[in-house]
Amino acid sequence: MTVKLNQAALKHARALVRDGKVVKDERDAWSEDAPSADEENAFIDKHGYAEYSKWHLGVDADASEDTKGRYSFPYGDFSKVHRCGVISAESRAGQYDHDDIEKALKGLLESIDD
């Protein structure tokens, strides 16, 4: 499993933050704010995996393309970036030594907090 930074997702997240599409919630809110499996499936059915991938800063090139397992480190709810999601993803990226993803998320968090 080789998870790499999803540059398209980072670009998408930065654009959302720049456009003010951010929920400035608290650290522990992600467990409630994260999309459910049913919400993810509905989003994929409507928009496809290419759009789904833009909401995840990690991508595993070894995983099958049209699977949710290919994507990791979600940061939003398919309409807005959630500060709590960014914090949660940054913590997990650091825990699993995904330094490039952790650094990208740290930068995103700084942009949100500015």
N, C-alpha and C positions, 0 to 999 in steps of 0.2 A: 504494500500500500504506500504509494508515493503521493502525498497531498501537496499541491503547489498553490501558490497565490493565483486566484482567478482575477486577472487584470481587468476583464470586462465588468466584473462585479464591483471591483474597486472604483472604476470610473463611474459606474451607475450610482453607487453609494455617495460618492463625492458630489455628483450632480444633484442628487436628492437633498443633501445637506445644504448645498449652495442655494437651492430653490426653497429652502425652509420647510421641507417635508420631513420633519423630525418630531419625534415624541421625546421630550426631555424628562423621562421618568427615572425612577430610582433603581438602584443596582439590582434589587431582588425581584423586580416586577416581571422579568423575562419569563418566568415559569407560567405566568398568567397571560402574558402578551404574545408569546410565541404562537405561530399558527399551529393548529392541530393537524393531525394526519389527514383528516377529512378535508380541512381547508387547503392543505397542500395539494391533495389529489384533485380537488375542484379547480384550483389554479392551474395545475398541469393540464387538465382536460380542456380548459378554456384557452390557455396561452402557450402550452407546450414546454418542453424541457429547456429550450434556449432562453426563454424568459425566466423560468424557474431558476436557472443557473445564475442569473444576475443578482439574485438575493442571497448568494452564498459565496464567501470569500475563499473557500477552499474547494479544489477540484482534484479528484483522484483519476488520473488518466488511465490507470489500470482497470478501473471499474467500467462496467457496461454503460454506454452513453445514455440510454433512455431508462435510467434508474435513479431513484432518489439517493441511493447509496453512493453515487458518484460525487455528490455535493455535500459540503460541510461548512461549518462556521456561518450560520445564518445571522443576519443583522436587522431584519425588519419583518413587517407583516404583509408584504406585497403591495403596500401603498406608501408607507413611511418607514424611515430608519428609526429604530428604537434605541435610545441611549443604553438602556439596560441590556439589549441584545448585543450591542457592540462591546460592552464591558464583559459580558458572559463569554463571548467568543474570544476576546483578547485573553482572558484568563485561561481558557481551554487551550488556545494556541500556544501560550507560554508553557503550560503543563506538559504538552506533547512535543515541545521543541520545534514548533513551526515558526521559526524566527521571522521570516518574511511576512507571514500572515499576522503575527503578533504586532510587528512594527507598523503594518498598514492599518490595523485596527486602532493602535495607539494614536496614529495621526488623525484618523477619522474621529476618534473621541475628542481630541484637542480641537478639531474644527467645530464639533457640536458644542463644546463648552465655551468657545470664543464668543 
